[in-house]
Amino acid sequence: MVEMLFEVDYALKVNGNFYTVFKEFVFADSVSECWSKVEPIRQELELKNKQQIHIFIGD
């Protein structure tokens, strides 16, 4: 299977607007695999920021 390159934005929601706090590119076979790779990073960022972090995955 050919891996795809996904752009991942980690964002905070402030007053109804999303603001990117971290961005990375991830190679994965699917969006599901990409999600499983970035979820631990999201959890770590939430601990550091003490706020909910949202993940947006694009190709």
Secondary structure, 3 states (H helix, E strand, C coil): CCCEEEEEEEEEEECCEEEEEEEEEEEECCHHHHHHHHHHHHHHHHHHHCCCCEEEEEC
